[in-house]
């Protein structure tokens, strides 16, 4: 996994970082991609949004909501 040290830069009233092509290629991210941004102490994670996966998660959540007792029994 390539590493790159970069400085945070002012972008208007926000702050950004420029990602090198190697990092983008290794991660599967690309310019213009929609990402989820997750922050925790000392770390920011970018995750590529996958609409197909999100649709499957929504279906699964519906099944869980509709059949909680059956799923509880299966888990036993």
N, CA, C and O atoms as CSV, one atom per row, in Angstrom:
chain,resi,resn,atom,element,x,y,z
A,1,UNK,N,N,0.852,-1.177,0.000
A,1,UNK,CA,C,0.000,0.000,0.000
A,1,UNK,C,C,0.895,1.237,0.000
A,1,UNK,O,O,1.739,1.388,0.883
A,2,UNK,N,N,0.719,2.119,-0.980
A,2,UNK,CA,C,1.547,3.320,-1.022
A,2,UNK,C,C,1.187,4.290,0.100
A,2,UNK,O,O,0.027,4.399,0.496
A,3,UNK,N,N,2.187,4.981,0.597
A,3,UNK,CA,C,1.980,6.021,1.604
A,3,UNK,C,C,2.350,7.362,0.987
A,3,UNK,O,O,3.243,7.441,0.143
A,4,UNK,N,N,1.674,8.395,1.403
A,4,UNK,CA,C,1.981,9.738,0.919
A,4,UNK,C,C,1.721,10.716,2.053
A,4,UNK,O,O,0.640,10.723,2.642
A,5,UNK,N,N,2.697,11.526,2.352
A,5,UNK,CA,C,2.520,12.565,3.369
A,5,UNK,C,C,2.132,13.852,2.663
A,5,UNK,O,O,2.823,14.304,1.749
A,6,UNK,N,N,1.041,14.430,3.087
A,6,UNK,CA,C,0.538,15.658,2.480
A,6,UNK,C,C,0.145,16.639,3.567
A,6,UNK,O,O,-0.113,16.249,4.706
A,7,UNK,N,N,0.101,17.932,3.206
A,7,UNK,CA,C,-0.370,18.961,4.128
A,7,UNK,C,C,-1.818,19.284,3.800
A,7,UNK,O,O,-2.224,19.279,2.638
A,8,UNK,N,N,-2.590,19.565,4.845
A,8,UNK,CA,C,-3.957,20.027,4.650
A,8,UNK,C,C,-3.902,21.447,4.110
A,8,UNK,O,O,-3.103,22.262,4.570
A,9,UNK,N,N,-4.754,21.743,3.130
A,9,UNK,CA,C,-4.734,23.040,2.462
A,9,UNK,C,C,-6.092,23.720,2.567
A,9,UNK,O,O,-7.133,23.066,2.619
A,10,UNK,N,N,-6.057,25.022,2.597
A,10,UNK,CA,C,-7.299,25.796,2.598
A,10,UNK,C,C,-7.931,25.712,1.211
A,10,UNK,O,O,-7.262,25.911,0.197
A,11,UNK,N,N,-9.235,25.413,1.183
A,11,UNK,CA,C,-10.011,25.380,-0.055
A,11,UNK,C,C,-11.270,26.179,0.234
A,11,UNK,O,O,-12.244,25.638,0.759
A,12,UNK,N,N,-11.257,27.461,-0.103
A,12,UNK,CA,C,-12.366,28.342,0.257
A,12,UNK,C,C,-12.448,28.439,1.769
A,12,UNK,O,O,-11.459,28.772,2.422
A,13,UNK,N,N,-13.621,28.152,2.336
A,13,UNK,CA,C,-13.794,28.157,3.788
A,13,UNK,C,C,-13.593,26.758,4.384
A,13,UNK,O,O,-13.844,26.546,5.571
A,14,UNK,N,N,-13.145,25.817,3.570
A,14,UNK,CA,C,-12.952,24.439,4.021
A,14,UNK,C,C,-11.474,24.083,3.988
A,14,UNK,O,O,-10.620,24.933,3.734
A,15,UNK,N,N,-11.190,22.826,4.247
A,15,UNK,CA,C,-9.822,22.324,4.212
A,15,UNK,C,C,-9.810,21.054,3.379
A,15,UNK,O,O,-10.723,20.235,3.486
A,16,UNK,N,N,-8.793,20.881,2.557
A,16,UNK,CA,C,-8.715,19.704,1.694
A,16,UNK,C,C,-7.300,19.166,1.631
A,16,UNK,O,O,-6.357,19.772,2.139
A,17,UNK,N,N,-7.180,18.033,1.006
A,17,UNK,CA,C,-5.883,17.405,0.786
A,17,UNK,C,C,-5.880,16.867,-0.648
A,17,UNK,O,O,-6.885,16.337,-1.120
A,18,UNK,N,N,-4.759,17.006,-1.327
A,18,UNK,CA,C,-4.621,16.500,-2.687
A,18,UNK,C,C,-4.090,15.074,-2.606
A,18,UNK,O,O,-3.056,14.823,-1.987
A,19,UNK,N,N,-4.805,14.143,-3.237
A,19,UNK,CA,C,-4.410,12.738,-3.214
A,19,UNK,C,C,-3.666,12.391,-4.504
A,19,UNK,O,O,-4.155,12.676,-5.597
A,20,UNK,N,N,-2.490,11.780,-4.383
A,20,UNK,CA,C,-1.731,11.412,-5.574
A,20,UNK,C,C,-2.415,10.285,-6.358
A,20,UNK,O,O,-3.193,9.512,-5.799
A,21,UNK,N,N,-2.119,10.205,-7.640
A,21,UNK,CA,C,-2.724,9.220,-8.527
A,21,UNK,C,C,-2.525,7.798,-8.020
A,21,UNK,O,O,-3.428,6.971,-8.147
A,22,UNK,N,N,-1.353,7.495,-7.444
A,22,UNK,CA,C,-1.073,6.139,-6.966
A,22,UNK,C,C,-2.031,5.748,-5.845
A,22,UNK,O,O,-2.513,4.616,-5.801
A,23,UNK,N,N,-2.304,6.687,-4.941
A,23,UNK,CA,C,-3.225,6.425,-3.827
A,23,UNK,C,C,-4.628,6.172,-4.375
A,23,UNK,O,O,-5.313,5.246,-3.942
A,24,UNK,N,N,-5.051,6.997,-5.326
A,24,UNK,CA,C,-6.378,6.814,-5.915
A,24,UNK,C,C,-6.470,5.462,-6.620
A,24,UNK,O,O,-7.455,4.740,-6.460
A,25,UNK,N,N,-5.459,5.126,-7.386
A,25,UNK,CA,C,-5.476,3.858,-8.124
A,25,UNK,C,C,-5.525,2.673,-7.169
A,25,UNK,O,O,-6.295,1.738,-7.390
A,26,UNK,N,N,-4.726,2.694,-6.122
A,26,UNK,CA,C,-4.670,1.592,-5.157
A,26,UNK,C,C,-5.992,1.433,-4.411
A,26,UNK,O,O,-6.405,0.318,-4.094
A,27,UNK,N,N,-6.651,2.558,-4.134
A,27,UNK,CA,C,-7.881,2.537,-3.338
A,27,UNK,C,C,-9.131,2.255,-4.162
A,27,UNK,O,O,-10.170,1.894,-3.609
A,28,UNK,N,N,-9.038,2.416,-5.471
A,28,UNK,CA,C,-10.220,2.263,-6.309
A,28,UNK,C,C,-11.060,3.527,-6.380
A,28,UNK,O,O,-12.126,3.538,-6.996
A,29,UNK,N,N,-10.577,4.599,-5.743
A,29,UNK,CA,C,-11.275,5.888,-5.814
A,29,UNK,C,C,-10.888,6.584,-7.107
A,29,UNK,O,O,-9.883,6.236,-7.727
A,30,UNK,N,N,-11.674,7.556,-7.511
A,30,UNK,CA,C,-11.384,8.293,-8.732
A,30,UNK,C,C,-11.962,9.696,-8.603
A,30,UNK,O,O,-12.880,9.940,-7.821
A,31,UNK,N,N,-11.407,10.602,-9.382
A,31,UNK,CA,C,-11.861,11.991,-9.352
A,31,UNK,C,C,-13.347,12.041,-9.696
A,31,UNK,O,O,-13.777,11.477,-10.703
A,32,UNK,N,N,-14.122,12.712,-8.861
A,32,UNK,CA,C,-15.561,12.836,-9.067
A,32,UNK,C,C,-16.375,11.752,-8.379
A,32,UNK,O,O,-17.605,11.799,-8.393
A,33,UNK,N,N,-15.695,10.765,-7.771
A,33,UNK,CA,C,-16.411,9.686,-7.082
A,33,UNK,C,C,-17.123,10.233,-5.857
A,33,UNK,O,O,-16.660,11.182,-5.225
A,34,UNK,N,N,-18.247,9.624,-5.534
A,34,UNK,CA,C,-18.959,9.970,-4.309
A,34,UNK,C,C,-18.431,9.069,-3.202
A,34,UNK,O,O,-18.361,7.851,-3.360
A,35,UNK,N,N,-18.057,9.684,-2.068
A,35,UNK,CA,C,-17.482,8.928,-0.959
A,35,UNK,C,C,-18.216,9.239,0.338
A,35,UNK,O,O,-18.798,10.312,0.502
A,36,UNK,N,N,-18.176,8.274,1.255
A,36,UNK,CA,C,-18.612,8.501,2.624
A,36,UNK,C,C,-17.376,8.917,3.406
A,36,UNK,O,O,-16.299,8.351,3.218
A,37,UNK,N,N,-17.526,9.900,4.279
A,37,UNK,CA,C,-16.409,10.387,5.078
A,37,UNK,C,C,-16.687,10.040,6.536
A,37,UNK,O,O,-17.704,10.445,7.098
A,38,UNK,N,N,-15.775,9.287,7.140
A,38,UNK,CA,C,-15.902,8.887,8.537
A,38,UNK,C,C,-14.702,9.444,9.291
A,38,UNK,O,O,-13.560,9.279,8.862
A,39,UNK,N,N,-14.967,10.107,10.419
A,39,UNK,CA,C,-13.885,10.703,11.199
A,39,UNK,C,C,-13.856,10.126,12.599
A,39,UNK,O,O,-14.898,9.922,13.222
A,40,UNK,N,N,-12.659,9.866,13.084
A,40,UNK,CA,C,-12.432,9.512,14.476
A,40,UNK,C,C,-11.106,10.147,14.850
A,40,UNK,O,O,-10.391,10.659,13.988
A,41,UNK,N,N,-10.781,10.116,16.111
A,41,UNK,CA,C,-9.600,10.828,16.597
A,41,UNK,C,C,-8.349,10.495,15.767
A,41,UNK,O,O,-7.907,9.347,15.727
A,42,UNK,N,N,-7.797,11.504,15.118
A,42,UNK,CA,C,-6.560,11.355,14.370
A,42,UNK,C,C,-6.683,10.643,13.040
A,42,UNK,O,O,-5.667,10.342,12.414
A,43,UNK,N,N,-7.912,10.361,12.583
A,43,UNK,CA,C,-8.067,9.580,11.359
A,43,UNK,C,C,-9.332,9.989,10.615
A,43,UNK,O,O,-10.373,10.233,11.225
A,44,UNK,N,N,-9.229,10.061,9.294
A,44,UNK,CA,C,-10.381,10.273,8.422
A,44,UNK,C,C,-10.350,9.155,7.385
A,44,UNK,O,O,-9.317,8.899,6.766
A,45,UNK,N,N,-11.491,8.491,7.200
A,45,UNK,CA,C,-11.582,7.389,6.242
A,45,UNK,C,C,-12.556,7.758,5.141
A,45,UNK,O,O,-13.659,8.233,5.413
A,46,UNK,N,N,-12.150,7.541,3.896
A,46,UNK,CA,C,-13.019,7.745,2.745
A,46,UNK,C,C,-13.414,6.377,2.212
A,46,UNK,O,O,-12.561,5.513,2.012
A,47,UNK,N,N,-14.714,6.179,1.981
A,47,UNK,CA,C,-15.206,4.918,1.449
A,47,UNK,C,C,-16.045,5.201,0.211
A,47,UNK,O,O,-16.974,6.008,0.248
A,48,UNK,N,N,-15.714,4.540,-0.868
A,48,UNK,CA,C,-16.443,4.717,-2.115
A,48,UNK,C,C,-17.894,4.314,-1.926
A,48,UNK,O,O,-18.173,3.234,-1.407
A,49,UNK,N,N,-18.819,5.163,-2.339
A,49,UNK,CA,C,-20.250,4.861,-2.258
A,49,UNK,C,C,-20.569,3.852,-3.353
A,49,UNK,O,O,-20.214,4.044,-4.516
A,50,UNK,N,N,-21.241,2.775,-2.964
A,50,UNK,CA,C,-21.641,1.730,-3.897
A,50,UNK,C,C,-23.163,1.635,-3.858
A,50,UNK,O,O,-23.711,0.983,-2.969
A,51,UNK,N,N,-23.860,2.272,-4.805
A,51,UNK,CA,C,-25.323,2.297,-4.769
A,51,UNK,C,C,-25.947,0.897,-4.742
A,51,UNK,O,O,-26.975,0.705,-4.093
A,52,UNK,N,N,-25.357,-0.076,-5.425
A,52,UNK,CA,C,-25.900,-1.439,-5.432
A,52,UNK,C,C,-25.833,-2.040,-4.028
A,52,UNK,O,O,-26.787,-2.672,-3.575
A,53,UNK,N,N,-24.711,-1.845,-3.346
A,53,UNK,CA,C,-24.566,-2.341,-1.977
A,53,UNK,C,C,-25.560,-1.641,-1.053
A,53,UNK,O,O,-26.179,-2.281,-0.202
A,54,UNK,N,N,-25.712,-0.331,-1.221
A,54,UNK,CA,C,-26.660,0.426,-0.399
A,54,UNK,C,C,-28.086,-0.076,-0.611
A,54,UNK,O,O,-28.859,-0.159,0.343
A,55,UNK,N,N,-28.441,-0.412,-1.857
A,55,UNK,CA,C,-29.776,-0.950,-2.138
A,55,UNK,C,C,-29.976,-2.295,-1.440
A,55,UNK,O,O,-31.038,-2.549,-0.872
A,56,UNK,N,N,-28.958,-3.156,-1.483
A,56,UNK,CA,C,-29.048,-4.454,-0.815
A,56,UNK,C,C,-29.179,-4.294,0.694
A,56,UNK,O,O,-29.927,-5.032,1.334
A,57,UNK,N,N,-28.455,-3.334,1.265
A,57,UNK,CA,C,-28.563,-3.071,2.708
A,57,UNK,C,C,-29.965,-2.612,3.077
A,57,UNK,O,O,-30.500,-3.010,4.112
A,58,UNK,N,N,-30.559,-1.778,2.237
A,58,UNK,CA,C,-31.919,-1.300,2.504
A,58,UNK,C,C,-32.915,-2.455,2.462
A,58,UNK,O,O,-33.836,-2.515,3.277
A,59,UNK,N,N,-32.730,-3.372,1.511
A,59,UNK,CA,C,-33.604,-4.549,1.434
A,59,UNK,C,C,-33.435,-5.398,2.689
A,59,UNK,O,O,-34.419,-5.840,3.281
A,60,UNK,N,N,-32.186,-5.624,3.094
A,60,UNK,CA,C,-31.908,-6.432,4.288
A,60,UNK,C,C,-32.526,-5.795,5.533
A,60,UNK,O,O,-33.094,-6.493,6.373
A,61,UNK,N,N,-32.417,-4.485,5.650
A,61,UNK,CA,C,-33.003,-3.809,6.813
A,61,UNK,C,C,-34.518,-3.962,6.827
A,61,UNK,O,O,-35.120,-4.082,7.894
A,62,UNK,N,N,-35.136,-3.959,5.656
A,62,UNK,CA,C,-36.580,-4.169,5.569
A,62,UNK,C,C,-36.972,-5.571,6.019
A,62,UNK,O,O,-37.960,-5.750,6.731
A,63,UNK,N,N,-36.185,-6.568,5.595
A,63,UNK,CA,C,-36.457,-7.950,6.001
A,63,UNK,C,C,-36.297,-8.087,7.515
A,63,UNK,O,O,-37.116,-8.726,8.175
A,64,UNK,N,N,-35.251,-7.489,8.055
A,64,UNK,CA,C,-35.014,-7.545,9.506
A,64,UNK,C,C,-36.177,-6.899,10.257
A,64,UNK,O,O,-36.647,-7.436,11.261
A,65,UNK,N,N,-36.638,-5.752,9.772
A,65,UNK,CA,C,-37.747,-5.055,10.433
A,65,UNK,C,C,-39.052,-5.842,10.336
A,65,UNK,O,O,-39.867,-5.819,11.259
A,66,UNK,N,N,-39.249,-6.544,9.208
A,66,UNK,CA,C,-40.499,-7.292,8.994
A,66,UNK,C,C,-40.531,-8.636,9.716
A,66,UNK,O,O,-41.608,-9.149,10.017
A,67,UNK,N,N,-39.361,-9.211,9.996
A,67,UNK,CA,C,-39.306,-10.570,10.546
A,67,UNK,C,C,-38.329,-10.700,11.715
A,67,UNK,O,O,-37.484,-11.595,11.703
A,68,UNK,N,N,-38.423,-9.833,12.722
A,68,UNK,CA,C,-37.443,-9.890,13.814
A,68,UNK,C,C,-37.495,-11.197,14.608
A,68,UNK,O,O,-36.450,-11.710,15.009
A,69,UNK,N,N,-38.693,-11.745,14.842
A,69,UNK,CA,C,-38.804,-12.975,15.630
A,69,UNK,C,C,-38.202,-14.174,14.908
A,69,UNK,O,O,-37.508,-14.990,15.515
A,70,UNK,N,N,-38.472,-14.275,13.611
A,70,UNK,CA,C,-37.912,-15.384,12.834
A,70,UNK,C,C,-36.386,-15.309,12.814
A,70,UNK,O,O,-35.714,-16.333,12.943
A,71,UNK,N,N,-35.849,-14.131,12.656
A,71,UNK,CA,C,-34.399,-13.971,12.609
A,71,UNK,C,C,-33.774,-14.255,13.992
A,71,UNK,O,O,-32.674,-14.802,14.083
A,72,UNK,N,N,-34.480,-13.882,15.044
A,72,UNK,CA,C,-34.000,-14.178,16.387
A,72,UNK,C,C,-33.924,-15.695,16.605
A,72,UNK,O,O,-32.959,-16.201,17.178
A,73,UNK,N,N,-34.960,-16.411,16.139
A,73,UNK,CA,C,-34.982,-17.882,16.262
A,73,UNK,C,C,-33.843,-18.510,15.467
A,73,UNK,O,O,-33.192,-19.446,15.930
A,74,UNK,N,N,-33.612,-17.988,14.273
A,74,UNK,CA,C,-32.521,-18.514,13.452
A,74,UNK,C,C,-31.159,-18.290,14.104
A,74,UNK,O,O,-30.240,-19.092,13.935
A,75,UNK,N,N,-31.040,-17.207,14.841
A,75,UNK,CA,C,-29.784,-16.883,15.517
A,75,UNK,C,C,-29.508,-17.717,16.747
A,75,UNK,O,O,-28.388,-17.706,17.257
A,76,UNK,N,N,-30.501,-18.441,17.237
A,76,UNK,CA,C,-30.330,-19.235,18.443
A,76,UNK,C,C,-29.627,-20.552,18.173
A,76,UNK,O,O,-29.409,-21.336,19.097
